[in-house]
Amino acid sequence: MTVHARPQKCLVRKDDVISYFGNRVKTAQAFGISPSAITSWPDYIPEVRARQLLEMTSGAFTQFRLVDMPGRTANGAATQ
């Protein structure tokens, strides 16, 4: 039986990000997007933004966690 590693997803709470930067406007400026885009984020920010956050803060932002994505292997194939 071959065991495939599951990909991991980076989760960052929107409220944590806004607190980190100070407010919604400053958060939007940091990402180069509009404040209304921040408002449209769900409770957890989009993964591409979470990874961007980790890069832009040189790892200083630690309010994140990596979680296994159930039902998927590293190559994205469904598991049983």
Helices and strands as residue ranges (DSSP letters): E 8-11, H 14-21, H 24-31, H 35-40, H 47-56, E 65-68
